[in-house]
């Protein structure tokens, strides 16, 4: 059984808003941008992705939280391996490379 903690009603409302926004965006992206046929159309795919997300979060939240926290501040025991936030480094590195590739493609098309 999963332990339930008491949350403020506003926190629960924000959780529901985040869940519905992310699942709606993911379904829209698959249907409109990738032109994929999803079972039941947009609304059913939003509901299915929300239910699956809730199940996955309930099962793996602690593991993912500790995994992400390690990448934010890598340690071995009490020894700090690095002072860098590795997630931020990876995101910024890929973002800059993506922008460079866009600029290079625009330049090569002229």
Biopython code that builds the backbone (N, CA, C, O; Angstrom):
import numpy as np
from Bio.PDB.StructureBuilder import StructureBuilder

atoms = [
    (1, "UNK", "N", (0.841, -1.173, 0.000)),
    (1, "UNK", "CA", (0.000, 0.000, 0.000)),
    (1, "UNK", "C", (0.891, 1.242, 0.000)),
    (1, "UNK", "O", (1.917, 1.285, 0.678)),
    (2, "UNK", "N", (0.492, 2.222, -0.750)),
    (2, "UNK", "CA", (1.238, 3.472, -0.852)),
    (2, "UNK", "C", (0.779, 4.411, 0.258)),
    (2, "UNK", "O", (-0.417, 4.633, 0.444)),
    (3, "UNK", "N", (1.746, 4.959, 0.994)),
    (3, "UNK", "CA", (1.418, 5.877, 2.078)),
    (3, "UNK", "C", (0.874, 7.181, 1.504)),
    (3, "UNK", "O", (1.442, 7.742, 0.567)),
    (4, "UNK", "N", (-0.207, 7.647, 2.061)),
    (4, "UNK", "CA", (-0.827, 8.892, 1.618)),
    (4, "UNK", "C", (-0.448, 10.001, 2.584)),
    (4, "UNK", "O", (-0.571, 9.849, 3.800)),
    (5, "UNK", "N", (0.009, 11.102, 2.042)),
    (5, "UNK", "CA", (0.317, 12.249, 2.882)),
    (5, "UNK", "C", (-0.756, 13.305, 2.666)),
    (5, "UNK", "O", (-1.375, 13.367, 1.604)),
    (6, "UNK", "N", (-0.968, 14.120, 3.664)),
    (6, "UNK", "CA", (-1.967, 15.178, 3.562)),
    (6, "UNK", "C", (-1.380, 16.330, 2.773)),
    (6, "UNK", "O", (-0.268, 16.778, 3.052)),
    (7, "UNK", "N", (-2.114, 16.808, 1.799)),
    (7, "UNK", "CA", (-1.687, 17.938, 0.986)),
    (7, "UNK", "C", (-2.748, 19.015, 1.034)),
    (7, "UNK", "O", (-3.927, 18.750, 1.268)),
    (8, "UNK", "N", (-2.299, 20.227, 0.808)),
    (8, "UNK", "CA", (-3.249, 21.327, 0.705)),
    (8, "UNK", "C", (-4.108, 21.129, -0.538)),
    (8, "UNK", "O", (-3.643, 20.562, -1.526)),
    (9, "UNK", "N", (-5.346, 21.586, -0.500)),
    (9, "UNK", "CA", (-6.202, 21.473, -1.687)),
    (9, "UNK", "C", (-5.621, 22.189, -2.901)),
    (9, "UNK", "O", (-5.816, 21.748, -4.033)),
    (10, "UNK", "N", (-4.907, 23.292, -2.671)),
    (10, "UNK", "CA", (-4.324, 24.022, -3.803)),
    (10, "UNK", "C", (-3.228, 23.190, -4.457)),
    (10, "UNK", "O", (-3.066, 23.238, -5.676)),
    (11, "UNK", "N", (-2.466, 22.422, -3.661)),
    (11, "UNK", "CA", (-1.422, 21.560, -4.206)),
    (11, "UNK", "C", (-2.031, 20.451, -5.049)),
    (11, "UNK", "O", (-1.509, 20.126, -6.115)),
    (12, "UNK", "N", (-3.114, 19.877, -4.589)),
    (12, "UNK", "CA", (-3.804, 18.837, -5.361)),
    (12, "UNK", "C", (-4.337, 19.415, -6.662)),
    (12, "UNK", "O", (-4.254, 18.769, -7.706)),
    (13, "UNK", "N", (-4.884, 20.622, -6.609)),
    (13, "UNK", "CA", (-5.388, 21.269, -7.816)),
    (13, "UNK", "C", (-4.262, 21.540, -8.810)),
    (13, "UNK", "O", (-4.427, 21.326, -10.011)),
    (14, "UNK", "N", (-3.129, 22.006, -8.319)),
    (14, "UNK", "CA", (-1.978, 22.258, -9.197)),
    (14, "UNK", "C", (-1.469, 20.947, -9.797)),
    (14, "UNK", "O", (-1.095, 20.910, -10.969)),
    (15, "UNK", "N", (-1.452, 19.862, -8.999)),
    (15, "UNK", "CA", (-1.053, 18.552, -9.528)),
    (15, "UNK", "C", (-1.971, 18.124, -10.670)),
    (15, "UNK", "O", (-1.504, 17.647, -11.704)),
    (16, "UNK", "N", (-3.270, 18.294, -10.479)),
    (16, "UNK", "CA", (-4.236, 17.930, -11.517)),
    (16, "UNK", "C", (-4.035, 18.785, -12.756)),
    (16, "UNK", "O", (-4.109, 18.274, -13.874)),
    (17, "UNK", "N", (-3.781, 20.076, -12.583)),
    (17, "UNK", "CA", (-3.555, 20.957, -13.732)),
    (17, "UNK", "C", (-2.296, 20.565, -14.490)),
    (17, "UNK", "O", (-2.308, 20.505, -15.719)),
    (18, "UNK", "N", (-1.203, 20.297, -13.769)),
    (18, "UNK", "CA", (0.034, 19.861, -14.430)),
    (18, "UNK", "C", (-0.182, 18.549, -15.177)),
    (18, "UNK", "O", (0.229, 18.414, -16.329)),
    (19, "UNK", "N", (-0.821, 17.588, -14.526)),
    (19, "UNK", "CA", (-1.059, 16.284, -15.142)),
    (19, "UNK", "C", (-1.893, 16.419, -16.410)),
    (19, "UNK", "O", (-1.556, 15.841, -17.443)),
    (20, "UNK", "N", (-2.971, 17.177, -16.331)),
    (20, "UNK", "CA", (-3.836, 17.322, -17.509)),
    (20, "UNK", "C", (-3.139, 18.110, -18.616)),
    (20, "UNK", "O", (-3.309, 17.788, -19.792)),
    (21, "UNK", "N", (-2.366, 19.127, -18.271)),
    (21, "UNK", "CA", (-1.667, 19.908, -19.295)),
    (21, "UNK", "C", (-0.596, 19.073, -19.995)),
    (21, "UNK", "O", (-0.487, 19.113, -21.221)),
    (22, "UNK", "N", (0.186, 18.328, -19.240)),
    (22, "UNK", "CA", (1.248, 17.527, -19.840)),
    (22, "UNK", "C", (0.672, 16.400, -20.690)),
    (22, "UNK", "O", (1.154, 16.150, -21.795)),
    (23, "UNK", "N", (-0.352, 15.720, -20.189)),
    (23, "UNK", "CA", (-0.962, 14.626, -20.951)),
    (23, "UNK", "C", (-1.672, 15.155, -22.198)),
    (23, "UNK", "O", (-1.636, 14.514, -23.249)),
    (24, "UNK", "N", (-2.311, 16.305, -22.090)),
    (24, "UNK", "CA", (-2.965, 16.912, -23.257)),
    (24, "UNK", "C", (-1.932, 17.310, -24.303)),
    (24, "UNK", "O", (-2.131, 17.072, -25.495)),
    (25, "UNK", "N", (-0.839, 17.912, -23.868)),
    (25, "UNK", "CA", (0.212, 18.303, -24.808)),
    (25, "UNK", "C", (0.812, 17.081, -25.488)),
    (25, "UNK", "O", (1.038, 17.095, -26.698)),
    (26, "UNK", "N", (1.074, 16.022, -24.725)),
    (26, "UNK", "CA", (1.657, 14.809, -25.308)),
    (26, "UNK", "C", (0.710, 14.197, -26.336)),
    (26, "UNK", "O", (1.151, 13.784, -27.408)),
    (27, "UNK", "N", (-0.570, 14.133, -26.029)),
    (27, "UNK", "CA", (-1.543, 13.581, -26.978)),
    (27, "UNK", "C", (-1.658, 14.463, -28.212)),
    (27, "UNK", "O", (-1.709, 13.958, -29.333)),
    (28, "UNK", "N", (-1.700, 15.771, -28.017)),
    (28, "UNK", "CA", (-1.759, 16.695, -29.152)),
    (28, "UNK", "C", (-0.530, 16.528, -30.034)),
    (28, "UNK", "O", (-0.642, 16.500, -31.259)),
    (29, "UNK", "N", (0.640, 16.418, -29.418)),
    (29, "UNK", "CA", (1.877, 16.277, -30.173)),
    (29, "UNK", "C", (1.858, 15.011, -31.030)),
    (29, "UNK", "O", (2.230, 15.045, -32.203)),
    (30, "UNK", "N", (1.426, 13.899, -30.444)),
    (30, "UNK", "CA", (1.375, 12.656, -31.200)),
    (30, "UNK", "C", (0.352, 12.711, -32.331)),
    (30, "UNK", "O", (0.611, 12.212, -33.426)),
    (31, "UNK", "N", (-0.807, 13.315, -32.073)),
    (31, "UNK", "CA", (-1.856, 13.331, -33.086)),
    (31, "UNK", "C", (-1.590, 14.373, -34.165)),
    (31, "UNK", "O", (-1.721, 14.068, -35.350)),
    (32, "UNK", "N", (-1.221, 15.589, -33.790)),
    (32, "UNK", "CA", (-1.090, 16.683, -34.755)),
    (32, "UNK", "C", (0.292, 16.715, -35.392)),
    (32, "UNK", "O", (0.407, 16.724, -36.617)),
    (33, "UNK", "N", (1.332, 16.731, -34.583)),
    (33, "UNK", "CA", (2.684, 16.898, -35.121)),
    (33, "UNK", "C", (3.228, 15.617, -35.752)),
    (33, "UNK", "O", (3.772, 15.653, -36.857)),
    (34, "UNK", "N", (3.086, 14.486, -35.058)),
    (34, "UNK", "CA", (3.612, 13.233, -35.583)),
    (34, "UNK", "C", (2.620, 12.507, -36.484)),
    (34, "UNK", "O", (2.973, 11.526, -37.138)),
    (35, "UNK", "N", (1.375, 12.991, -36.517)),
    (35, "UNK", "CA", (0.315, 12.417, -37.348)),
    (35, "UNK", "C", (0.131, 10.923, -37.077)),
    (35, "UNK", "O", (0.063, 10.116, -38.004)),
    (36, "UNK", "N", (0.054, 10.572, -35.803)),
    (36, "UNK", "CA", (-0.157, 9.187, -35.375)),
    (36, "UNK", "C", (-1.623, 8.985, -35.017)),
    (36, "UNK", "O", (-2.262, 9.871, -34.449)),
    (37, "UNK", "N", (-2.141, 7.832, -35.349)),
    (37, "UNK", "CA", (-3.497, 7.474, -34.944)),
    (37, "UNK", "C", (-3.420, 6.883, -33.537)),
    (37, "UNK", "O", (-2.746, 5.876, -33.324)),
    (38, "UNK", "N", (-4.094, 7.492, -32.597)),
    (38, "UNK", "CA", (-4.116, 6.973, -31.237)),
    (38, "UNK", "C", (-5.493, 6.405, -30.938)),
    (38, "UNK", "O", (-6.508, 6.904, -31.424)),
    (39, "UNK", "N", (-5.510, 5.356, -30.132)),
    (39, "UNK", "CA", (-6.744, 4.667, -29.776)),
    (39, "UNK", "C", (-7.745, 5.627, -29.142)),
    (39, "UNK", "O", (-7.450, 6.240, -28.116)),
    (40, "UNK", "N", (-8.903, 5.760, -29.733)),
    (40, "UNK", "CA", (-9.979, 6.559, -29.166)),
    (40, "UNK", "C", (-9.883, 8.048, -29.426)),
    (40, "UNK", "O", (-10.732, 8.804, -28.954)),
    (41, "UNK", "N", (-8.895, 8.487, -30.151)),
    (41, "UNK", "CA", (-8.770, 9.907, -30.434)),
    (41, "UNK", "C", (-8.100, 10.664, -29.306)),
    (41, "UNK", "O", (-7.446, 10.086, -28.438)),
    (42, "UNK", "N", (-8.281, 11.977, -29.345)),
    (42, "UNK", "CA", (-7.557, 12.861, -28.432)),
    (42, "UNK", "C", (-7.957, 12.643, -26.973)),
    (42, "UNK", "O", (-7.086, 12.436, -26.128)),
    (43, "UNK", "N", (-9.245, 12.686, -26.660)),
    (43, "UNK", "CA", (-9.666, 12.648, -25.255)),
    (43, "UNK", "C", (-9.368, 11.307, -24.593)),
    (43, "UNK", "O", (-8.961, 11.268, -23.432)),
    (44, "UNK", "N", (-9.565, 10.220, -25.312)),
    (44, "UNK", "CA", (-9.256, 8.908, -24.730)),
    (44, "UNK", "C", (-7.750, 8.766, -24.525)),
    (44, "UNK", "O", (-7.313, 8.194, -23.527)),
    (45, "UNK", "N", (-6.957, 9.280, -25.459)),
    (45, "UNK", "CA", (-5.505, 9.196, -25.286)),
    (45, "UNK", "C", (-5.033, 10.051, -24.109)),
    (45, "UNK", "O", (-4.078, 9.683, -23.426)),
    (46, "UNK", "N", (-5.688, 11.183, -23.865)),
    (46, "UNK", "CA", (-5.352, 11.999, -22.690)),
    (46, "UNK", "C", (-5.665, 11.226, -21.412)),
    (46, "UNK", "O", (-4.855, 11.206, -20.486)),
    (47, "UNK", "N", (-6.821, 10.598, -21.358)),
    (47, "UNK", "CA", (-7.215, 9.836, -20.161)),
    (47, "UNK", "C", (-6.272, 8.656, -19.945)),
    (47, "UNK", "O", (-5.826, 8.419, -18.823)),
    (48, "UNK", "N", (-5.963, 7.908, -21.020)),
    (48, "UNK", "CA", (-5.069, 6.757, -20.884)),
    (48, "UNK", "C", (-3.668, 7.180, -20.457)),
    (48, "UNK", "O", (-3.055, 6.526, -19.614)),
    (49, "UNK", "N", (-3.160, 8.262, -21.028)),
    (49, "UNK", "CA", (-1.820, 8.708, -20.630)),
    (49, "UNK", "C", (-1.814, 9.230, -19.197)),
    (49, "UNK", "O", (-0.815, 9.073, -18.495)),
    (50, "UNK", "N", (-2.898, 9.844, -18.750)),
    (50, "UNK", "CA", (-2.979, 10.317, -17.363)),
    (50, "UNK", "C", (-2.994, 9.149, -16.379)),
    (50, "UNK", "O", (-2.299, 9.180, -15.364)),
    (51, "UNK", "N", (-3.781, 8.129, -16.678)),
    (51, "UNK", "CA", (-3.841, 6.960, -15.791)),
    (51, "UNK", "C", (-2.483, 6.261, -15.747)),
    (51, "UNK", "O", (-2.002, 5.891, -14.676)),
    (52, "UNK", "N", (-1.869, 6.083, -16.917)),
    (52, "UNK", "CA", (-0.544, 5.445, -16.956)),
    (52, "UNK", "C", (0.486, 6.283, -16.207)),
    (52, "UNK", "O", (1.341, 5.733, -15.512)),
    (53, "UNK", "N", (0.415, 7.599, -16.341)),
    (53, "UNK", "CA", (1.361, 8.475, -15.640)),
    (53, "UNK", "C", (1.200, 8.365, -14.131)),
    (53, "UNK", "O", (2.190, 8.322, -13.400)),
    (54, "UNK", "N", (-0.031, 8.318, -13.668)),
    (54, "UNK", "CA", (-0.281, 8.193, -12.225)),
    (54, "UNK", "C", (0.275, 6.875, -11.703)),
    (54, "UNK", "O", (0.882, 6.843, -10.633)),
    (55, "UNK", "N", (0.076, 5.789, -12.444)),
    (55, "UNK", "CA", (0.588, 4.484, -12.020)),
    (55, "UNK", "C", (2.114, 4.497, -11.990)),
    (55, "UNK", "O", (2.717, 4.021, -11.028)),
    (56, "UNK", "N", (2.739, 5.032, -13.027)),
    (56, "UNK", "CA", (4.207, 5.062, -13.084)),
    (56, "UNK", "C", (4.776, 5.943, -11.981)),
    (56, "UNK", "O", (5.778, 5.585, -11.363)),
    (57, "UNK", "N", (4.154, 7.084, -11.727)),
    (57, "UNK", "CA", (4.624, 7.964, -10.643)),
    (57, "UNK", "C", (4.489, 7.264, -9.296)),
    (57, "UNK", "O", (5.385, 7.354, -8.456)),
    (58, "UNK", "N", (3.374, 6.566, -9.085)),
    (58, "UNK", "CA", (3.179, 5.879, -7.808)),
    (58, "UNK", "C", (4.220, 4.786, -7.590)),
    (58, "UNK", "O", (4.647, 4.554, -6.458)),
    (59, "UNK", "N", (4.631, 4.118, -8.659)),
    (59, "UNK", "CA", (5.572, 3.014, -8.510)),
    (59, "UNK", "C", (7.029, 3.458, -8.446)),
    (59, "UNK", "O", (7.815, 2.873, -7.701)),
    (60, "UNK", "N", (7.406, 4.483, -9.214)),
    (60, "UNK", "CA", (8.821, 4.794, -9.393)),
    (60, "UNK", "C", (9.245, 6.180, -8.933)),
    (60, "UNK", "O", (10.374, 6.579, -9.221)),
    (61, "UNK", "N", (8.413, 6.927, -8.243)),
    (61, "UNK", "CA", (8.749, 8.307, -7.904)),
    (61, "UNK", "C", (10.006, 8.416, -7.037)),
    (61, "UNK", "O", (10.859, 9.265, -7.298)),
    (62, "UNK", "N", (10.129, 7.585, -6.028)),
    (62, "UNK", "CA", (11.304, 7.677, -5.139)),
    (62, "UNK", "C", (12.593, 7.354, -5.879)),
    (62, "UNK", "O", (13.607, 8.019, -5.670)),
    (63, "UNK", "N", (12.568, 6.336, -6.748)),
    (63, "UNK", "CA", (13.759, 5.992, -7.516)),
    (63, "UNK", "C", (14.163, 7.135, -8.431)),
    (63, "UNK", "O", (15.335, 7.512, -8.465)),
    (64, "UNK", "N", (13.208, 7.697, -9.178)),
    (64, "UNK", "CA", (13.527, 8.789, -10.091)),
    (64, "UNK", "C", (13.993, 10.033, -9.349)),
    (64, "UNK", "O", (14.892, 10.735, -9.812)),
    (65, "UNK", "N", (13.387, 10.307, -8.201)),
    (65, "UNK", "CA", (13.794, 11.476, -7.422)),
    (65, "UNK", "C", (15.249, 11.343, -6.968)),
    (65, "UNK", "O", (16.013, 12.300, -7.088)),
    (66, "UNK", "N", (15.644, 10.190, -6.456)),
    (66, "UNK", "CA", (17.035, 10.012, -6.024)),
    (66, "UNK", "C", (17.977, 9.994, -7.223)),
    (66, "UNK", "O", (19.102, 10.483, -7.124)),
    (67, "UNK", "N", (17.542, 9.441, -8.352)),
    (67, "UNK", "CA", (18.345, 9.419, -9.572)),
    (67, "UNK", "C", (18.594, 10.837, -10.080)),
    (67, "UNK", "O", (19.725, 11.184, -10.419)),
    (68, "UNK", "N", (17.557, 11.650, -10.133)),
    (68, "UNK", "CA", (17.675, 13.032, -10.600)),
    (68, "UNK", "C", (18.500, 13.857, -9.616)),
    (68, "UNK", "O", (19.327, 14.669, -10.030)),
    (69, "UNK", "N", (18.282, 13.656, -8.331)),
    (69, "UNK", "CA", (19.045, 14.411, -7.335)),
    (69, "UNK", "C", (20.536, 14.094, -7.432)),
    (69, "UNK", "O", (21.367, 14.970, -7.198)),
    (70, "UNK", "N", (20.889, 12.834, -7.780)),
    (70, "UNK", "CA", (22.298, 12.505, -7.938)),
    (70, "UNK", "C", (22.890, 13.286, -9.108)),
    (70, "UNK", "O", (24.021, 13.764, -9.017)),
    (71, "UNK", "N", (22.149, 13.421, -10.200)),
    (71, "UNK", "CA", (22.656, 14.173, -11.345)),
    (71, "UNK", "C", (22.722, 15.673, -11.056)),
    (71, "UNK", "O", (23.519, 16.383, -11.671)),
    (72, "UNK", "N", (21.912, 16.156, -10.147)),
    (72, "UNK", "CA", (21.969, 17.570, -9.792)),
    (72, "UNK", "C", (23.170, 17.864, -8.891)),
    (72, "UNK", "O", (23.730, 18.959, -8.936)),
    (73, "UNK", "N", (23.560, 16.889, -8.076)),
    (73, "UNK", "CA", (24.704, 17.069, -7.179)),
    (73, "UNK", "C", (25.368, 15.704, -6.978)),
    (73, "UNK", "O", (25.086, 15.024, -5.992)),
    (74, "UNK", "N", (26.255, 15.293, -7.911)),
    (74, "UNK", "CA", (26.829, 13.944, -7.854)),
    (74, "UNK", "C", (27.721, 13.717, -6.632)),
    (74, "UNK", "O", (28.656, 14.476, -6.375)),
    (75, "UNK", "N", (27.408, 12.655, -5.888)),
    (75, "UNK", "CA", (28.163, 12.303, -4.680)),
    (75, "UNK", "C", (28.372, 10.800, -4.636)),
    (75, "UNK", "O", (27.563, 10.029, -5.153)),
    (76, "UNK", "N", (29.463, 10.400, -4.015)),
    (76, "UNK", "CA", (29.680, 9.010, -3.629)),
    (76, "UNK", "C", (29.779, 9.007, -2.116)),
    (76, "UNK", "O", (30.800, 9.400, -1.551)),
    (77, "UNK", "N", (28.730, 8.568, -1.468)),
    (77, "UNK", "CA", (28.673, 8.666, -0.012)),
    (77, "UNK", "C", (28.599, 10.128, 0.380)),
    (77, "UNK", "O", (27.665, 10.834, -0.001)),
    (78, "UNK", "N", (29.589, 10.586, 1.145)),
    (78, "UNK", "CA", (29.665, 11.997, 1.529)),
    (78, "UNK", "C", (30.645, 12.783, 0.668)),
    (78, "UNK", "O", (30.800, 13.990, 0.854)),
    (79, "UNK", "N", (31.313, 12.108, -0.280)),
    (79, "UNK", "CA", (32.302, 12.762, -1.128)),
    (79, "UNK", "C", (31.619, 13.391, -2.340)),
    (79, "UNK", "O", (30.980, 12.702, -3.135)),
    (80, "UNK", "N", (31.764, 14.707, -2.470)),
    (80, "UNK", "CA", (31.178, 15.451, -3.595)),
    (80, "UNK", "C", (32.054, 15.248, -4.827)),
    (80, "UNK", "O", (33.207, 15.681, -4.846)),
    (81, "UNK", "N", (31.510, 14.586, -5.866)),
    (81, "UNK", "CA", (32.284, 14.337, -7.083)),
    (81, "UNK", "C", (32.431, 15.587, -7.933)),
    (81, "UNK", "O", (33.484, 15.823, -8.525)),
    (82, "UNK", "N", (31.378, 16.383, -7.992)),
    (82, "UNK", "CA", (31.397, 17.554, -8.857)),
    (82, "UNK", "C", (30.468, 18.607, -8.284)),
    (82, "UNK", "O", (29.496, 18.292, -7.597)),
    (83, "UNK", "N", (30.779, 19.869, -8.577)),
    (83, "UNK", "CA", (29.895, 20.956, -8.163)),
    (83, "UNK", "C", (28.933, 21.358, -9.265)),
    (83, "UNK", "O", (28.139, 22.280, -9.082)),
    (84, "UNK", "N", (28.988, 20.683, -10.403)),
    (84, "UNK", "CA", (28.121, 21.016, -11.527)),
    (84, "UNK", "C", (26.778, 20.309, -11.418)),
    (84, "UNK", "O", (26.690, 19.175, -10.947)),
    (85, "UNK", "N", (25.746, 20.998, -11.859)),
    (85, "UNK", "CA", (24.450, 20.371, -12.042)),
    (85, "UNK", "C", (24.499, 19.713, -13.418)),
    (85, "UNK", "O", (24.400, 20.394, -14.439)),
    (86, "UNK", "N", (24.652, 18.384, -13.444)),
    (86, "UNK", "CA", (24.870, 17.672, -14.697)),
    (86, "UNK", "C", (23.671, 17.747, -15.634)),
    (86, "UNK", "O", (23.840, 17.715, -16.853)),
    (87, "UNK", "N", (22.481, 17.844, -15.091)),
    (87, "UNK", "CA", (21.283, 17.975, -15.923)),
    (87, "UNK", "C", (21.309, 19.307, -16.656)),
    (87, "UNK", "O", (21.043, 19.362, -17.857)),
    (88, "UNK", "N", (21.625, 20.374, -15.944)),
    (88, "UNK", "CA", (21.688, 21.692, -16.567)),
    (88, "UNK", "C", (22.792, 21.759, -17.616)),
    (88, "UNK", "O", (22.614, 22.382, -18.663)),
    (89, "UNK", "N", (23.914, 21.132, -17.350)),
    (89, "UNK", "CA", (24.999, 21.105, -18.329)),
    (89, "UNK", "C", (24.550, 20.386, -19.599)),
    (89, "UNK", "O", (24.795, 20.870, -20.704)),
    (90, "UNK", "N", (23.898, 19.240, -19.450)),
    (90, "UNK", "CA", (23.447, 18.481, -20.621)),
    (90, "UNK", "C", (22.390, 19.249, -21.409)),
    (90, "UNK", "O", (22.458, 19.310, -22.636)),
    (91, "UNK", "N", (21.414, 19.834, -20.714)),
    (91, "UNK", "CA", (20.351, 20.579, -21.404)),
    (91, "UNK", "C", (20.921, 21.788, -22.129)),
    (91, "UNK", "O", (20.563, 22.045, -23.278)),
    (92, "UNK", "N", (21.801, 22.530, -21.476)),
    (92, "UNK", "CA", (22.360, 23.715, -22.122)),
    (92, "UNK", "C", (23.260, 23.337, -23.289)),
    (92, "UNK", "O", (23.259, 24.022, -24.312)),
    (93, "UNK", "N", (24.019, 22.273, -23.158)),
    (93, "UNK", "CA", (24.894, 21.828, -24.236)),
    (93, "UNK", "C", (24.084, 21.422, -25.467)),
    (93, "UNK", "O", (24.393, 21.843, -26.582)),
    (94, "UNK", "N", (23.045, 20.601, -25.264)),
    (94, "UNK", "CA", (22.219, 20.190, -26.389)),
    (94, "UNK", "C", (21.449, 21.361, -26.988)),
    (94, "UNK", "O", (21.243, 21.411, -28.201)),
    (95, "UNK", "N", (21.025, 22.297, -26.157)),
    (95, "UNK", "CA", (20.303, 23.470, -26.666)),
    (95, "UNK", "C", (21.188, 24.319, -27.564)),
    (95, "UNK", "O", (20.756, 24.756, -28.630)),
    (96, "UNK", "N", (22.417, 24.552, -27.142)),
    (96, "UNK", "CA", (23.340, 25.348, -27.953)),
    (96, "UNK", "C", (23.663, 24.634, -29.259)),
    (96, "UNK", "O", (23.704, 25.266, -30.315)),
    (97, "UNK", "N", (23.890, 23.335, -29.201)),
    (97, "UNK", "CA", (24.163, 22.588, -30.428)),
    (97, "UNK", "C", (22.967, 22.599, -31.374)),
    (97, "UNK", "O", (23.136, 22.667, -32.592)),
    (98, "UNK", "N", (21.770, 22.534, -30.822)),
    (98, "UNK", "CA", (20.560, 22.602, -31.642)),
    (98, "UNK", "C", (20.458, 23.964, -32.327)),
    (98, "UNK", "O", (20.157, 24.037, -33.518)),
    (99, "UNK", "N", (20.705, 25.033, -31.586)),
    (99, "UNK", "CA", (20.667, 26.377, -32.187)),
    (99, "UNK", "C", (21.746, 26.545, -33.254)),
    (99, "UNK", "O", (21.496, 27.154, -34.294)),
    (100, "UNK", "N", (22.940, 26.013, -33.006)),
    (100, "UNK", "CA", (24.007, 26.093, -34.006)),
    (100, "UNK", "C", (23.606, 25.344, -35.269)),
    (100, "UNK", "O", (23.861, 25.817, -36.376)),
    (101, "UNK", "N", (22.979, 24.175, -35.114)),
    (101, "UNK", "CA", (22.581, 23.408, -36.294)),
    (101, "UNK", "C", (21.498, 24.141, -37.084)),
    (101, "UNK", "O", (21.498, 24.092, -38.314)),
    (102, "UNK", "N", (20.576, 24.822, -36.397)),
    (102, "UNK", "CA", (19.546, 25.605, -37.089)),
    (102, "UNK", "C", (20.195, 26.742, -37.864)),
    (102, "UNK", "O", (19.873, 26.966, -39.031)),
    (103, "UNK", "N", (21.106, 27.458, -37.222)),
    (103, "UNK", "CA", (21.782, 28.567, -37.892)),
    (103, "UNK", "C", (22.609, 28.080, -39.084)),
    (103, "UNK", "O", (22.641, 28.736, -40.125)),
    (104, "UNK", "N", (23.262, 26.960, -38.940)),
    (104, "UNK", "CA", (24.079, 26.426, -40.022)),
    (104, "UNK", "C", (23.201, 25.981, -41.194)),
    (104, "UNK", "O", (23.566, 26.191, -42.350)),
    (105, "UNK", "N", (22.049, 25.370, -40.907)),
    (105, "UNK", "CA", (21.148, 24.942, -41.980)),
    (105, "UNK", "C", (20.573, 26.137, -42.719)),
    (105, "UNK", "O", (20.411, 26.087, -43.938)),
    (106, "UNK", "N", (20.262, 27.214, -42.001)),
    (106, "UNK", "CA", (19.749, 28.422, -42.664)),
    (106, "UNK", "C", (20.839, 29.032, -43.556)),
    (106, "UNK", "O", (20.557, 29.504, -44.658)),
    (107, "UNK", "N", (22.069, 29.016, -43.073)),
    (107, "UNK", "CA", (23.174, 29.592, -43.840)),
    (107, "UNK", "C", (23.463, 28.744, -45.087)),
    (107, "UNK", "O", (23.754, 29.295, -46.149)),
    (108, "UNK", "N", (23.385, 27.417, -44.971)),
    (108, "UNK", "CA", (23.708, 26.558, -46.107)),
    (108, "UNK", "C", (22.607, 26.595, -47.180)),
    (108, "UNK", "O", (22.886, 26.309, -48.344)),
    (109, "UNK", "N", (21.377, 26.937, -46.818)),
    (109, "UNK", "CA", (20.279, 27.018, -47.780)),
    (109, "UNK", "C", (20.363, 28.265, -48.632)),
    (109, "UNK", "O", (19.784, 28.304, -49.717)),
    (110, "UNK", "N", (21.079, 29.300, -48.165)),
    (110, "UNK", "CA", (21.201, 30.547, -48.943)),
    (110, "UNK", "C", (22.174, 30.362, -50.014)),
    (110, "UNK", "O", (22.425, 31.288, -50.786)),
]
sb = StructureBuilder()
sb.init_structure("model")
sb.init_model(0)
sb.init_chain("A")
sb.init_seg("    ")
for serial, (resi, resn, name, xyz) in enumerate(atoms, 1):
    if name == "N":
        sb.init_residue(resn, " ", resi, " ")
    sb.init_atom(name, np.array(xyz, "f"), 0.0, 1.0, " ", f" {name:<3s}", serial, name[0])
structure = sb.get_structure()
